[in-house]
Amino acid sequence: MTIDLFNDKSRNTEQARMLHSRISLLQPIDRAIVLLWLEDISYYEIATIIGISPKNVSIRLFRIRQQLKNSAATNNNKNSSLWETILIA
């Protein structure tokens, strides 16, 4: 599935923009971890790339997902289906 973030006005595109916006606010290491995770990279591979333990990747991802959920809730996000799909995993 290809999404054109510049010309598409659909709900999924708007949600993708919001997710991108919130991810861009993360610290660089947290941003790298979540982007690798979204690419279905294993915790072990992420740990090797970032230089931390797989357990630390797990802990950081849990905290990042909580942070993103709280960010969505704080902004009174009405379009939460994409958030729930991505962040609950």
N, CA and C atoms as an extended XYZ file, in Angstrom:
267
Properties=species:S:1:pos:R:3:atomname:S:1:resname:S:1:resid:I:1 pbc="F F F"
N         0.840       -1.183        0.000 N   MET     1
C         0.000        0.000        0.000 CA  MET     1
C         0.877        1.235        0.000 C   MET     1
N         0.617        2.132       -0.917 N   THR     2
C         1.373        3.366       -1.020 CA  THR     2
C         0.477        4.522       -0.588 C   THR     2
N         1.011        5.371        0.261 N   ILE     3
C         0.267        6.543        0.720 CA  ILE     3
C         1.013        7.785        0.268 C   ILE     3
N         0.329        8.662       -0.429 N   ASP     4
C         0.901        9.930       -0.856 CA  ASP     4
C         0.530       10.971        0.200 C   ASP     4
N         1.466       11.261        1.093 N   LEU     5
C         1.179       12.165        2.205 CA  LEU     5
C         0.955       13.606        1.760 C   LEU     5
N         1.302       13.935        0.526 N   PHE     6
C         1.165       15.307        0.063 CA  PHE     6
C        -0.179       15.588       -0.596 C   PHE     6
N        -0.755       14.594       -1.251 N   ASN     7
C        -1.978       14.845       -2.018 CA  ASN     7
C        -3.199       14.102       -1.516 C   ASN     7
N        -3.029       13.085       -0.732 N   ASP     8
C        -4.155       12.282       -0.266 CA  ASP     8
C        -4.775       12.916        0.973 C   ASP     8
N        -6.088       13.048        0.973 N   LYS     9
C        -6.794       13.678        2.092 CA  LYS     9
C        -7.611       12.679        2.897 C   LYS     9
N        -7.373       11.389        2.712 N   SER    10
C        -8.164       10.385        3.407 CA  SER    10
C        -7.836       10.345        4.897 C   SER    10
N        -8.683        9.663        5.631 N   ARG    11
C        -8.521        9.547        7.085 CA  ARG    11
C        -7.211        8.837        7.444 C   ARG    11
N        -6.877        7.763        6.719 N   ASN    12
C        -5.638        7.036        6.995 CA  ASN    12
C        -4.417        7.907        6.769 C   ASN    12
N        -4.457        8.743        5.739 N   THR    13
C        -3.333        9.630        5.472 CA  THR    13
C        -3.196       10.656        6.595 C   THR    13
N        -4.300       11.173        7.064 N   GLU    14
C        -4.255       12.138        8.172 CA  GLU    14
C        -3.695       11.476        9.424 C   GLU    14
N        -4.096       10.249        9.686 N   GLN    15
C        -3.580        9.532       10.848 CA  GLN    15
C        -2.087        9.260       10.686 C   GLN    15
N        -1.656        8.924        9.484 N   ALA    16
C        -0.235        8.701        9.232 CA  ALA    16
C         0.556        9.987        9.459 C   ALA    16
N        -0.007       11.114        9.052 N   ARG    17
C         0.653       12.411        9.296 CA  ARG    17
C         0.785       12.678       10.801 C   ARG    17
N        -0.289       12.393       11.543 N   MET    18
C        -0.250       12.625       12.991 CA  MET    18
C         0.794       11.723       13.647 C   MET    18
N         0.847       10.466       13.224 N   LEU    19
C         1.827        9.539       13.778 CA  LEU    19
C         3.237       10.015       13.458 C   LEU    19
N         3.476       10.414       12.219 N   HIS    20
C         4.788       10.928       11.816 CA  HIS    20
C         5.150       12.154       12.642 C   HIS    20
N         4.189       13.033       12.836 N   SER    21
C         4.424       14.242       13.620 CA  SER    21
C         4.833       13.915       15.054 C   SER    21
N         4.145       12.968       15.662 N   ARG    22
C         4.461       12.615       17.054 CA  ARG    22
C         5.772       11.853       17.164 C   ARG    22
N         6.055       10.991       16.206 N   ILE    23
C         7.336       10.272       16.218 CA  ILE    23
C         8.486       11.243       16.066 C   ILE    23
N         8.306       12.277       15.260 N   SER    24
C         9.383       13.251       15.044 CA  SER    24
C         9.731       14.018       16.321 C   SER    24
N         8.837       14.020       17.306 N   LEU    25
C         9.098       14.714       18.568 CA  LEU    25
C         9.897       13.869       19.565 C   LEU    25
N        10.050       12.580       19.276 N   LEU    26
C        10.794       11.689       20.173 CA  LEU    26
C        12.283       12.013       20.148 C   LEU    26
N        12.974       11.571       21.188 N   GLN    27
C        14.428       11.681       21.218 CA  GLN    27
C        14.996       10.830       20.080 C   GLN    27
N        16.161       11.172       19.540 N   PRO    28
C        16.705       10.453       18.380 CA  PRO    28
C        16.795        8.931       18.555 C   PRO    28
N        17.240        8.451       19.705 N   ILE    29
C        17.374        6.998       19.910 CA  ILE    29
C        15.989        6.357       19.960 C   ILE    29
N        15.063        6.987       20.662 N   ASP    30
C        13.700        6.454       20.730 CA  ASP    30
C        13.052        6.454       19.348 C   ASP    30
N        13.292        7.505       18.575 N   ARG    31
C        12.760        7.587       17.219 CA  ARG    31
C        13.319        6.446       16.367 C   ARG    31
N        14.620        6.201       16.473 N   ALA    32
C        15.238        5.106       15.711 CA  ALA    32
C        14.638        3.766       16.111 C   ALA    32
N        14.461        3.558       17.403 N   ILE    33
C        13.901        2.290       17.888 CA  ILE    33
C        12.492        2.089       17.350 C   ILE    33
N        11.644        3.083       17.450 N   VAL    34
C        10.254        2.913       17.015 CA  VAL    34
C        10.173        2.755       15.493 C   VAL    34
N        11.003        3.466       14.754 N   LEU    35
C        10.974        3.325       13.300 CA  LEU    35
C        11.460        1.946       12.863 C   LEU    35
N        12.474        1.431       13.517 N   LEU    36
C        12.931        0.070       13.217 CA  LEU    36
C        11.845       -0.944       13.571 C   LEU    36
N        11.204       -0.746       14.705 N   TRP    37
C        10.125       -1.636       15.142 CA  TRP    37
C         8.966       -1.620       14.149 C   TRP    37
N         8.631       -0.436       13.642 N   LEU    38
C         7.558       -0.329       12.660 CA  LEU    38
C         7.916       -1.035       11.349 C   LEU    38
N         9.194       -1.233       11.118 N   GLU    39
C         9.654       -1.977        9.936 CA  GLU    39
C         9.732       -3.479       10.202 C   GLU    39
N         9.208       -3.919       11.339 N   ASP    40
C         9.199       -5.339       11.733 CA  ASP    40
C        10.591       -5.918       11.949 C   ASP    40
N        11.501       -5.091       12.424 N   ILE    41
C        12.836       -5.564       12.786 CA  ILE    41
C        12.726       -6.178       14.185 C   ILE    41
N        13.392       -7.294       14.402 N   SER    42
C        13.311       -7.975       15.705 CA  SER    42
C        13.989       -7.152       16.794 C   SER    42
N        13.599       -7.423       18.041 N   TYR    43
C        14.221       -6.729       19.175 CA  TYR    43
C        15.729       -6.967       19.182 C   TYR    43
N        16.128       -8.200       18.861 N   TYR    44
C        17.554       -8.529       18.846 CA  TYR    44
C        18.291       -7.687       17.802 C   TYR    44
N        17.711       -7.574       16.601 N   GLU    45
C        18.350       -6.787       15.549 CA  GLU    45
C        18.374       -5.296       15.900 C   GLU    45
N        17.287       -4.806       16.469 N   ILE    46
C        17.253       -3.401       16.896 CA  ILE    46
C        18.332       -3.167       17.943 C   ILE    46
N        18.447       -4.086       18.898 N   ALA    47
C        19.460       -3.960       19.952 CA  ALA    47
C        20.858       -3.903       19.360 C   ALA    47
N        21.113       -4.755       18.379 N   THR    48
C        22.425       -4.773       17.738 CA  THR    48
C        22.704       -3.461       17.010 C   THR    48
N        21.713       -2.954       16.302 N   ILE    49
C        21.874       -1.701       15.558 CA  ILE    49
C        22.096       -0.524       16.495 C   ILE    49
N        21.298       -0.436       17.558 N   ILE    50
C        21.335        0.708       18.473 CA  ILE    50
C        22.472        0.586       19.487 C   ILE    50
N        22.831       -0.651       19.830 N   GLY    51
C        23.902       -0.849       20.803 CA  GLY    51
C        23.408       -0.973       22.230 C   GLY    51
N        22.200       -1.532       22.390 N   ILE    52
C        21.640       -1.768       23.720 CA  ILE    52
C        21.173       -3.220       23.773 C   ILE    52
N        20.733       -3.667       24.928 N   SER    53
C        20.273       -5.054       25.051 CA  SER    53
C        18.849       -5.203       24.496 C   SER    53
N        18.486       -6.416       24.063 N   PRO    54
C        17.113       -6.640       23.599 CA  PRO    54
C        16.073       -6.322       24.685 C   PRO    54
N        16.386       -6.590       25.928 N   LYS    55
C        15.477       -6.270       27.038 CA  LYS    55
C        15.256       -4.758       27.121 C   LYS    55
N        16.342       -4.001       26.923 N   ASN    56
C        16.230       -2.547       26.951 CA  ASN    56
C        15.374       -2.059       25.781 C   ASN    56
N        15.480       -2.708       24.624 N   VAL    57
C        14.619       -2.367       23.484 CA  VAL    57
C        13.165       -2.569       23.877 C   VAL    57
N        12.874       -3.697       24.514 N   SER    58
C        11.510       -4.004       24.953 CA  SER    58
C        10.985       -2.937       25.907 C   SER    58
N        11.789       -2.584       26.878 N   ILE    59
C        11.385       -1.582       27.874 CA  ILE    59
C        11.165       -0.228       27.215 C   ILE    59
N        12.105        0.167       26.352 N   ARG    60
C        11.982        1.462       25.671 CA  ARG    60
C        10.735        1.506       24.781 C   ARG    60
N        10.467        0.417       24.056 N   LEU    61
C         9.279        0.399       23.199 CA  LEU    61
C         8.000        0.512       24.018 C   LEU    61
N         7.966       -0.157       25.151 N   PHE    62
C         6.795       -0.039       26.022 CA  PHE    62
C         6.599        1.425       26.428 C   PHE    62
N         7.667        2.071       26.848 N   ARG    63
C         7.578        3.472       27.288 CA  ARG    63
C         7.262        4.413       26.130 C   ARG    63
N         7.826        4.142       24.955 N   ILE    64
C         7.543        4.976       23.785 CA  ILE    64
C         6.075        4.869       23.404 C   ILE    64
N         5.545        3.646       23.385 N   ARG    65
C         4.128        3.465       23.048 CA  ARG    65
C         3.236        4.185       24.056 C   ARG    65
N         3.588        4.103       25.331 N   GLN    66
C         2.825        4.822       26.359 CA  GLN    66
C         2.885        6.327       26.109 C   GLN    66
N         4.065        6.813       25.796 N   GLN    67
C         4.249        8.240       25.537 CA  GLN    67
C         3.409        8.681       24.330 C   GLN    67
N         3.414        7.886       23.263 N   LEU    68
C         2.630        8.229       22.080 CA  LEU    68
C         1.130        8.150       22.355 C   LEU    68
N         0.705        7.162       23.137 N   LYS    69
C        -0.713        7.060       23.512 CA  LYS    69
C        -1.130        8.283       24.321 C   LYS    69
N        -0.299        8.653       25.294 N   ASN    70
C        -0.607        9.816       26.129 CA  ASN    70
C        -0.641       11.085       25.295 C   ASN    70
N         0.237       11.190       24.331 N   SER    71
C         0.265       12.341       23.442 CA  SER    71
C        -1.028       12.421       22.642 C   SER    71
N        -1.491       11.275       22.153 N   ALA    72
C        -2.740       11.243       21.389 CA  ALA    72
C        -3.918       11.609       22.276 C   ALA    72
N        -3.941       11.096       23.496 N   ALA    73
C        -5.034       11.379       24.424 CA  ALA    73
C        -5.034       12.850       24.834 C   ALA    73
N        -3.855       13.396       25.051 N   THR    74
C        -3.732       14.796       25.453 CA  THR    74
C        -4.268       15.720       24.373 C   THR    74
N        -4.040       15.347       23.121 N   ASN    75
C        -4.493       16.177       22.009 CA  ASN    75
C        -5.927       15.871       21.608 C   ASN    75
N        -6.622       15.073       22.450 N   ASN    76
C        -8.035       14.768       22.215 CA  ASN    76
C        -8.253       14.183       20.831 C   ASN    76
N        -7.439       13.201       20.500 N   ASN    77
C        -7.460       12.576       19.185 CA  ASN    77
C        -8.739       11.771       18.978 C   ASN    77
N        -9.558       12.183       18.027 N   LYS    78
C       -10.807       11.488       17.728 CA  LYS    78
C       -10.587       10.321       16.768 C   LYS    78
N        -9.501       10.342       16.020 N   ASN    79
C        -9.211        9.295       15.042 CA  ASN    79
C        -8.204        8.337       15.634 C   ASN    79
N        -8.609        7.549       16.600 N   SER    80
C        -7.666        6.741       17.348 CA  SER    80
C        -7.462        5.335       16.807 C   SER    80
N        -8.167        4.933       15.771 N   SER    81
C        -8.059        3.546       15.312 CA  SER    81
C        -6.652        3.196       14.862 C   SER    81
N        -5.977        4.064       14.129 N   LEU    82
C        -4.605        3.789       13.716 CA  LEU    82
C        -3.695        3.714       14.928 C   LEU    82
N        -3.899        4.627       15.887 N   TRP    83
C        -3.085        4.622       17.112 CA  TRP    83
C        -3.235        3.296       17.835 C   TRP    83
N        -4.470        2.852       17.991 N   GLU    84
C        -4.708        1.605       18.713 CA  GLU    84
C        -4.087        0.428       17.980 C   GLU    84
N        -4.197        0.411       16.665 N   THR    85
C        -3.645       -0.681       15.877 CA  THR    85
C        -2.135       -0.743       16.020 C   THR    85
N        -1.464        0.378       15.922 N   ILE    86
C        -0.009        0.420       15.949 CA  ILE    86
C         0.540        0.286       17.366 C   ILE    86
N        -0.032        0.995       18.295 N   LEU    87
C         0.564        1.094       19.621 CA  LEU    87
C         0.222       -0.042       20.545 C   LEU    87
N        -0.818       -0.776       20.283 N   ILE    88
C        -1.183       -1.885       21.157 CA  ILE    88
C        -0.356       -3.117       20.845 C   ILE    88
N         0.128       -3.224       19.621 N   ALA    89
C         0.879       -4.413       19.184 CA  ALA    89
C         1.982       -4.811       20.128 C   ALA    89
